Each structure stands twice: as structure tokens, then as C-alpha cells.
Amino acid sequence: MIGVKIIGSTGYGGLGIIEILLRHPGFKISAVAATQEIGKPLSAAWPYLEGYCDLPILAADSPEFMGVEAEAVVAATPDGVGQVLAGSELAAGRRFLDYSGDFRFDSPECYAEYAHRIGKDPDHKAPDLLSHAVYGLSELHREKIARAKLVGNPGCFAVSCILGLAPAVRNELIDPDGIVCDCKSGVSGSGKKPIPAHHYPERYDNMGAYRLSGHQHVMEIERELSLLAGREIRVTFTPQVAPLCRGIMCCLYGRLVPGVRHSHIANAYREFYAGEKFVLVRDASQSASTSDVRGGNRCLLTVATDERTGVFRVVSHIDNLMKGQAGSAAQNLNIMFGYPEDMGLDHPGQHP
């Protein structure tokens, strides 16, 4: 079995990939690292894992963690961590997959623009690695991911929006100017660390928009859509947090190109995603909600073009902690090591 080391094992993202790998027939968890609970078994931080994963929590930069035999490393960490750790792990012959924005961009200039948007240091700590990084949206870049040593896992909103818009943009069915992404996420998207705005009395029965001046995932969305269109695309992106634990719903809008009808859109989507394991295309007659993707790795796309107004409309649902994070990471690991993409992921979600 292929050994995987997990950095950031006490957060939701690390926990998600641990849950997947524990039932994966081709991977084993070789070591876990975090900044908290060092020296304690992982099951002390997450008691429900007792008897399933009792590995000791190590420091990611410790000789003990570095010396563990493994073929891959997953960094389920915030921005700024992976860029410090990736070089030594790659030099040791391991493949590196990072959850943050550290390796989603292929140049220091693009990373600096991204870092400015989120208030981080614009100077990347490993700029020489950026040209080797591959953007880890499996459905669009699987051939490059299969050869990559370094993969930047995509952001959750970015996965939902890019998959939701890709066929329409690629086939020039909508006006590339004026695309709107109206997106809602569950509270778990902000991570495990408690903050006042997500304290239960503040979040229960309450929702609102945030980061209207610029969200960190917009650069990914615009970059990928621009590559598909062969021209620069800019989107209007409105992120909102909803009073639910997990799930993302993105309502995506644009103007139909003259002469394009709903049937053209529907056929383009079914053709674009034909054979895809984790993208399911539905029409407006079929119900869809976040509960349909909860706990699974699917992206559920409802194609509901409004011919009356000439408006393109697709609703994209994913589980932000699965297809938006750990599920995509596992899918990428499968591709990187030659396993079927759905290995360890081929199961329905959780309901209710």
C-alpha cells in the first residue's frame, strides 16, 4: 500500500482525508502532524477515531515526521504552511498535495496578487516550485495531475463554480462578460477555529454575504474560465454563509448567446461530463439540494436555462468538505498513483 503523511490532521480538512484513507484499499496513513496535541494520539483529539487511527501527532517540521517512510504528503493547512514544507518533502522523493492557495498558481506574480487579496505576505517562500505545480481540478487537468509531483487542491467555491460554468464557457454558449456567481456555503467552510461570527447564537437562523470586496477563490475561477474561453473572463462573485454545517449551492448566471436555446445548453453539459464519475447533470424537473451531495464527492449540476429572459442558469451543489476539499484531494491522489478515480470514494452521501 502507498503511504501518505497528513499535515494538519486536527482540522476539518485533515480529518476529512483521514476518514477517506482509512477505508481506501490502496493507501495507508503513515503519520499525522499538527500544531496542537503534539505527542498525543490522534484519537485524543478526535475520540471517535479511537481504534481506527491512534497514530501519535507529530510536529510537521520534526525529524521524526520527516523520517517516516511515505510516498505522498497531504498538507491540509492554511495559506503559508505548505510553501515552507513542500521543498524538503519533494526532495525526499514524495509527492505533495496542498489544500491552500500556496500552489494553485504557477508564477510568483500570480501568487502575489492572490496573497494581496487575502492579506498575506506576497513573497512566496518557494517560488521556484510554482512552475511545477498543477491545479488539482481533476475533471479539467487529470493528465497533468497524473504526472505531477506537486498539486494545489482547488478551493471549494472554485470547484462548484468552475464545474458549473465550464461547458457553457468552453462551447461559447454564453456571453463571457457579465457572468454572476451567487454562492452559499455551510459554516464548516470557515474551518474548525472558533470565531465570534460563527458562535451558535450568532449563526443559527441567520445568513449573510461576506468578502464582497474580493474573495480568495475568484482568481481561480477567473483563471480557469479564461483558459477554457481563450480570452480574459471576469465574474461577479457573491459569497454567503448559510446556517448549515456543510454544503455549497452556487447559482450561476449569464446571458445566452443569440440563437442558443436550452436544448443546446443541456446537450453541451451532458456531452462535456459524459463518463465523469463525480459530476451529475440534471434538468429543472428533478429536485436538487445540498442534502443530495452531503458526505459524497459528487458535483450535482441542475441545468435550468430561462429562454423567456435569455438568461443562462445552472445551479451547482457540492459538499464543501468533500468535493470541495478532502474528496477532491483523494480523487487527485488516485490519479497521481494510477488508481481508479473513484477508489475509496465510490459511495453515496449521507442522508438525512
Number of C-alpha atoms within 10 A of each C-alpha: 11 14 17 25 26 26 29 25 28 25 18 21 28 23 20 21 23 24 15 18 19 16 14 16 11 15 21 17 21 18 25 28 27 23 13 15 16 15 13 14 19 26 18 16 17 15 13 11 17 14 9 13 20 17 19 17 27 25 20 22 14 10 10 11 19 18 11 13 15 21 20 26 26 27 28 30 23 15 17 17 18 25 20 13 19 25 17 12 17 17 9 14 12 21 22 25 29 28 27 21 24 29 32 25 23 19 17 19 14 14 23 16 14 24 20 13 17 15 8 14 14 17 13 21 18 16 17 13 18 22 13 15 24 24 23 29 25 21 18 15 13 19 12 17 24 18 14 19 18 28 30 27 29 27 24 23 29 20 27 30 29 21 23 28 26 22 23 26 22 17 15 15 21 24 16 21 13 14 20 19 25 18 23 23 27 21 22 19 21 13 13 12 9 9 9 9 10 16 10 11 10 12 17 12 10 12 17 11 13 12 12 11 8 15 16 17 21 21 21 22 26 19 17 20 26 18 14 20 17 11 10 14 20 17 18 16 23 19 20 20 21 22 19 18 14 21 28 31 26 25 20 23 22 24 21 24 15 10 8 16 17 18 11 14 23 20 11 17 24 17 12 17 17 12 10 12 16 21 22 18 19 19 15 13 9 8 9 18 16 20 17 21 25 25 23 22 29 27 25 25 26 25 25 18 24 16 13 6 9 18 18 26 23 27 26 30 32 32 32 33 28 28 31 27 27 29 25 30 29 28 25 26 27 21 22 23 18 11 14 13 22 16 18 21 24 13 12 13 17 11 9 6
